[in-house]
Every structure is written in C-alpha cells, then in structure tokens.
Amino acid sequence: MTLCPCASGQAYADCCARPHGGEAAATALALMRSRYCAYVLGAGRLSAGYLAPVDAAAGAASGR
C-alpha cells in the first residue's frame, strides 16, 4: 500500500486518486489535499484542471 502524499493516512488509491481521476472531492479539505497531492506528484496538469474558467466579461466588469 502506498500512502497518499497528502498525509491523510489513507492509501493513495482510496484518497486523492479519486479526484485526480475526475471524481468530485467530497469536502473542501479533500479538494485541498488533492491539490497538494497533485503538486507533490508533479501533476500540475491535474492542479490546473481544478480552476474554473474565467468569464472575460465578468473579469472586466469586476476590474480584474
């Protein structure tokens, strides 16, 4: 068993592998752990996938 790098104490397959595979994280904490895990594993493409697309019109209206 390979422990998950997010320090949850669970096996990677039962922890962050699920969100990395496309399943929604159950809690905000699980989401943050999975983001950290993606970073540790060098899976930046996984981390980027968690970002919502920015609506250019909404960004311009808010001054972003």
Backbone bond lengths (Angstrom), bond angles and torsions (degrees), N, CA, C in turn:
res aa  C-N    CA-C-N  psi(-1)  N-CA   C-N-CA  omega(-1)  CA-C   N-CA-C  phi
1 M - - - 1.448 - - 1.528 108.77 -
2 T 1.317 115.49 130.15 1.457 121.74 176.30 1.516 108.55 -99.36
3 L 1.333 116.17 119.50 1.462 119.66 178.62 1.527 110.19 -69.72
4 C 1.295 115.34 145.68 1.454 121.54 179.50 1.526 109.81 -69.77
5 P 1.333 117.92 136.73 1.468 121.20 178.82 1.532 114.33 -64.19
6 C 1.327 118.27 -11.35 1.463 120.04 -178.26 1.522 112.39 -78.70
7 A 1.322 117.65 -1.15 1.470 123.93 177.25 1.521 113.97 69.40
8 S 1.328 117.33 27.34 1.463 120.58 177.59 1.526 111.57 -77.67
9 G 1.327 116.40 -17.89 1.454 120.75 -176.21 1.521 112.92 87.99
10 Q 1.320 116.63 -2.41 1.460 121.95 179.32 1.525 110.24 -96.07
11 A 1.314 115.24 164.37 1.462 120.78 173.20 1.528 108.25 -68.98
12 Y 1.325 116.58 145.60 1.466 120.84 178.89 1.530 110.86 -54.44
13 A 1.330 117.29 -41.75 1.465 121.51 -178.08 1.530 112.36 -61.39
14 D 1.319 117.06 -29.01 1.463 121.42 -179.04 1.522 112.89 -97.30
15 C 1.307 116.78 1.10 1.465 120.46 -173.49 1.528 110.53 -122.96
16 C 1.296 117.81 -100.30 1.466 122.39 -172.99 1.523 114.21 -78.51
17 A 1.319 118.12 -14.08 1.467 119.37 177.36 1.523 110.63 -63.12
18 R 1.318 116.57 -30.54 1.467 120.30 -179.08 1.536 111.66 -65.71
19 P 1.333 119.62 -54.63 1.468 118.27 176.60 1.536 112.37 -63.08
20 H 1.318 117.05 -33.51 1.462 119.70 178.38 1.520 111.06 -66.15
21 G 1.318 116.16 -24.56 1.461 121.10 177.91 1.515 113.64 -87.95
22 G 1.329 117.36 -1.30 1.449 120.48 176.32 1.513 114.59 111.79
23 E 1.329 117.82 -8.03 1.467 120.87 178.31 1.533 109.24 -75.33
24 A 1.311 116.31 142.91 1.475 120.12 179.39 1.526 109.95 -68.55
25 A 1.317 116.29 140.17 1.465 121.12 175.70 1.523 108.52 -69.31
26 A 1.327 116.46 142.08 1.459 121.63 -175.61 1.532 112.94 -72.35
27 T 1.324 117.20 -31.79 1.468 121.35 -177.57 1.524 109.57 -139.55
28 A 1.315 115.84 168.09 1.464 120.25 176.24 1.527 110.16 -62.91
29 L 1.326 117.00 -38.52 1.462 120.67 177.93 1.526 110.93 -62.73
30 A 1.323 117.18 -42.60 1.471 120.65 178.22 1.529 110.55 -62.90
31 L 1.328 116.82 -37.77 1.462 120.94 178.00 1.529 110.75 -63.88
32 M 1.325 116.21 -46.74 1.471 119.52 -179.96 1.518 111.23 -65.03
33 R 1.325 117.30 -39.48 1.466 120.31 177.21 1.531 110.43 -62.31
34 S 1.334 116.57 -41.29 1.459 119.47 -178.83 1.528 111.37 -68.56
35 R 1.318 117.24 -33.07 1.475 120.53 175.75 1.526 110.28 -65.74
36 Y 1.330 115.37 -45.55 1.460 119.52 178.04 1.521 110.26 -61.56
37 C 1.314 116.75 -44.15 1.461 121.55 180.00 1.533 110.81 -59.89
38 A 1.333 116.91 -42.81 1.470 120.51 177.96 1.525 110.42 -60.58
39 Y 1.316 116.39 -40.39 1.468 121.32 177.58 1.529 110.63 -62.32
40 V 1.339 116.56 -48.06 1.466 121.26 -178.83 1.525 110.98 -61.62
41 L 1.318 116.58 -39.60 1.466 120.77 -178.39 1.526 112.65 -79.28
42 G 1.330 116.26 -2.86 1.466 119.74 179.80 1.514 112.04 74.10
43 A 1.316 115.82 26.77 1.456 120.91 -178.27 1.517 109.62 -102.78
44 G 1.311 116.71 61.00 1.458 121.74 -177.80 1.503 113.40 -56.54
45 R 1.323 116.69 -32.04 1.462 119.47 178.96 1.521 110.67 -62.84
46 L 1.338 117.19 -30.86 1.461 120.33 177.00 1.516 109.91 -69.59
47 S 1.320 117.09 -42.54 1.459 120.99 179.91 1.522 110.55 -62.27
48 A 1.318 117.11 -42.24 1.456 121.11 -178.57 1.522 110.97 -64.82
49 G 1.315 117.09 -29.59 1.450 120.81 -179.66 1.513 113.52 -67.24
50 Y 1.320 117.67 -16.54 1.455 120.85 -179.92 1.518 112.13 -81.86
51 L 1.313 117.39 -12.07 1.460 120.54 -177.30 1.516 110.50 -83.05
52 A 1.295 116.88 133.10 1.458 120.92 177.82 1.526 108.88 -77.20
53 P 1.315 116.76 144.42 1.471 118.41 177.09 1.524 109.87 -63.94
54 V 1.309 115.40 144.09 1.465 120.84 -179.51 1.518 108.25 -93.88
55 D 1.306 115.42 130.27 1.451 121.35 175.94 1.526 106.91 -79.20
56 A 1.332 117.64 115.51 1.457 121.97 -175.68 1.529 111.57 -57.22
57 A 1.322 117.39 -39.18 1.465 120.09 -178.81 1.531 110.17 -67.13
58 A 1.315 117.34 -41.12 1.463 120.98 179.84 1.525 109.79 -67.28
59 G 1.323 117.12 -38.48 1.462 121.02 178.85 1.515 111.59 -64.68
60 A 1.324 116.01 -39.98 1.467 120.18 179.78 1.518 110.27 -68.08
61 A 1.327 116.84 -38.42 1.456 120.04 -179.46 1.524 112.62 -67.71
62 S 1.337 115.91 -30.89 1.461 118.91 -178.79 1.524 112.51 -89.71
63 G 1.324 116.84 -1.82 1.448 120.79 178.77 1.528 114.43 86.20
64 R 1.332 116.46 12.77 1.470 119.61 179.06 1.497 111.32 -81.36
